[in-house]
């Protein structure tokens, strides 16, 4: 009549409110976890789409990336291999010339003479 309730009723309402708050808190936490999982899945999906888009970028005027390398790419690869082989040959010749010059100037004996003179 005057808004007064018994202690037992008050405890029941308080317990019900606590249970409801705990349930809502659990639902909120679950929703946050699901949101994080969906966000991670969306980011992964966006990254995959971006990667596929890069792979399917037009090449030589074609609408999609070809399954086999173009003739230009094959020529460039062959040229790179030839240049690498030529570089290896020049490095070997340079090292041989340096070694010959080193030995002509006295070789290991020349090193010890330089150390003594220093």
Secondary structure, DSSP 8 states (H G I E B T S, - for coil): --S---HHHHHHHHHHHHHHHHHHHHHHHHHHHHHHHHHHHHHHHHHHHHHHHHHT---TT-SS--SS--HHHHHHHHHHHHHHHHHHHHHHHHHHHHHHHHHHTTTHHHHHHHHHH-
